[in-house]
Amino acid sequence: FFPPGFFFCKKKKKKKKKKKKKKKKKKKKKKNKKKKKK
């Protein structure tokens, strides 16, 4: 038997990792735009 609290913790950890990856991709796109303007 797995309690609902255990399932919730795993889902929250996966969501936090996905958000960090999205932030890194946005920073790379901003750097590319600055190079094109120069």
N, C-alpha and C positions, 0 to 999 in steps of 0.2 A: 504493500500500500504506500503510495506517495502523497504526502500532504499538499494542499494547494499553495502553501507558502514556498515550498521548494521549487515548484514550477514557475512562480512569479519571479523569484530571484534570478533564475536562468534567463528568462525573457528580458529582464531589465539590463543584465550584463551584456547581452547581445546587442540591444538597442544602443547602449552607450558606445560600444566599439564601432558601430556603423556611423554614428554621428561624428566621431573623431576622423574617420576616413573621408567623409564628405567635406569637412572643414579643410583638410589638407588639399583636396582636389580644387576647391574654390581659390585657395591662395596661389596655386600654380597657374590657374587661368588668368588671374590678375597680373602676374609677372609677365605672361606672354603678351597681354594687351599693352603694357608699358614699353616693351621692346619694339612692337609694331609702330607705335607713335614716334619713337626716336628715329 
